Amino acid sequence: MQEKIKQLFKGIIKNQLPGEDAHLMMLPKGREISSVSRRQAITPKQASVAVHLFFTNPENPHLILIKRSIYDGAHSGQIAFPGGKIDEKDTDLIHTALRESQEEIGLSANEENLIGALSPVYIPISNFDVHPFLFLHFNSVALLADNREVSEILSVPLSEIIEDKNIHKRLITLKDTNETIDVTGFLLQENWVWGASALILNEVKEVLKIYFSEENKSY
């Protein structure tokens, strides 16, 4: 069963990855997708995040998100995936995602858990290219939030991610410009997910929809 799940996800990422099309509906009004050539032209900084899917209970698989601690910064208190900017000691962006997962939520994973890369997201305000990597887990693990960076670890059932009713619009006031914009995001367990995390999560949602469709066909 585990190998079957892995192969389904690997096939989707290799052949049916939604790409930036999945990001479009989550973009704030007036913001455009930045193409790969545009990102390369402005030499963005590099970061990665880990999308951890747990199939420890096949009847209720779930995904891990974090609530960032309150601090004096643009992403204070936001819902996000474990991750951060690449460190000079990191061998690559996959290692960054694994290192940040260990540091932020106490999750010791390795490349054996890796399924593949999702589509990168460019964040204009900070000039970062964020690279998401999908990891699968089949064993229960005890997670521990880093008190400095993470105020809460959220376990969200995949069934909630794929529900269209959990997509909402909100007016958000940007801290840097004080501008109020209309933003589409996810409302999950009373937590608002927006910005780059929502773009990534919407591609995860589309991947999950394909996965559950393919899974049903196999029975």
N, C-alpha and C positions, 0 to 999 in steps of 0.2 A: 504493500500500500504506500509506504513512504517513497519508494522509488517511482511509483506511478505519479504521485503528486509532484515530485521534483521534475520529472520529464514533461509533465503538462505545463508547468510554469516555464521551464526552459524553452519549450517549443513556442509558447506565446511571446516571450521576450525576443526570441530570435526571428520569428516570422510574422508576428501580429502586434508588435508594440505600437500603441496608439500615437506616441510621439507628441509633438507640440500641439496637435489638434486637441488633445485632452486638456491642455492648459488654457485654451482660448476662453472658455466660459467662466473661468475663475479670475481672469484679468480685470483689474479695476478699469473703470471707464476712462478712455483716453490713452491707455497704455497699450502698446503693441508688443507682439512677440519679437524678441531680438534674435535675429538669425545667427547661425553659427559663424558666418563670415563677419557679421557685425561684432560678435563677441571676440573674435580673434583680432579684429582691427583695433580694439580698444584695450587689448591685453588685460583682461580681468584677473583678479585674484581667484584662487582656487579653494574650494571647500567640498566636503562630501557629507552625506547623511546616510543613516542606515534605516531601511524599512524592514523591521523584524516581524515576520509572520509566524505565529505559533500554532502548530497542529497537534499539540499534546492531547487535546480532546477533539477528535474528528467531528463530533457533533456541534462543537462550538469553537471553531478556530478564531483567533483574535490577533490584533495588531497592537504594537506598542507605540504610544506617543508620550511626550513629556510636556509638563508645564514648567516653563522657565521661571527662575526666581525673579523677584522684583529688584531691579538695579537701574542705574542711570544710563540707559541705552535704548536703542531703537526697538529691540526685541524683548524688552522687559515684560515678564508675565505672559508671554505668548505661548500658544500650543505649537509644538514642533516635533520633528524627528530627532533622535540622538545624532549629534554630528557637530562639525565645526571646520575651521580652516586647516589646511594642510600644514603640518609641522616639518621643519627641516630634517627631523629624524625619521619621518615617515617614508617608507619605500615607495609608496604610491597612494592614490586616493582611496583605494580599498582599505589599505592599512589605516588611513585616517578614520574611516567610518568604524572600523573595528576598535581602534584605540579610544575613540570618543564614546563608543558604547560601553566599554569597560570603565572609563572614567566617570561617565554621567549616570549610568544605571547599573553598574556592576555586572554587566553581561559579558561573560568570557566566551566569545565566539571566534571562529576562524574561517578560512576560505573554503572549508568543506561545507559550510552552511550557505555559501554564496550561490545564488541562482544566476544573477546577471545584473547589468546596469540598466536603469531606466533613463528617461530623457533628461538632460541637464536643464536647469532653470537659471536664467540670468536675473540678478537682482540689481537694478540700476542704482538705487540709493546708496549701496555700499560697493558697487562694481565687483560683485562676486559671481562666478559661475559655480552653481551648486550641483554636484553630481550624486544622484541617489543610487544606492545599491540595494537590491532585494536579497534578503536572507530568510531561509526556512529553518524552523526548529521543531523537533519532535519529542524533546525531553523537557520536563518541567525544570525550571531554574528559579532560584530566589533572586529577585532584583532588589537593588539598594540604590536609592537616589543620592547623588552627591549634594550635600546640603548647600554648597556654595552656588551651584549652577541650576539645580533642579528642585522645584518645590513639590512636585507630585509626578508619579508615573501612572499613566493611564493605559488600561487594557480595554481595547474597543473591539467588540465582536465584528467579524467581517460582514456579518449580515446587516449591521448598521451602516457600514461604509457604503454598501451598494444600494441602499435605499434612497431614491430620489427625494423623498420627503424630508431628508436631513440636510438638503441644500437650501440655503436661505440667503437673502440680501440684507445688508446692514449699512448704515452710514458710519464711516470711520473718519476720525479727525487725525491727520498725520502730524506726528510730533515735530518733525523738522520744519514744515511749512505752515502748520496750523490750517491746512486746507481740508475741507470735508468732502469725501468722495463716496460713491456708491460701490460697495464691494460684495461680491458673491463668495460664499464660503460654506463650510460644514458646521452644523450644530450637533455635536456629539457629546452625550452625557452632560448636557448643559455647558459645554465648553465650545467656544467659538474658534474655528480654525480658518485662517485666512492668509493672504499673502503667498509667499513662495511655498509654504507648507501645504496650502490648499491646492496649488497647481500640481505639486507632486502627488498629493493624495487623490486628486481626480484622475491622474493616470493610473494610480494603483487601483482605483475603483473600476476603471475600464478593463484593466488586466483581470481583476477578480470576476467581473461579469463574464468575460470570455472563459475563464477557468471553470466557473460553476456550470456554464453551458456545456463545455466539453466534458466535464465530469459526469453530467447527467446523461450525455450521449453514450458514455461507456458502460452504462448499466442496462 
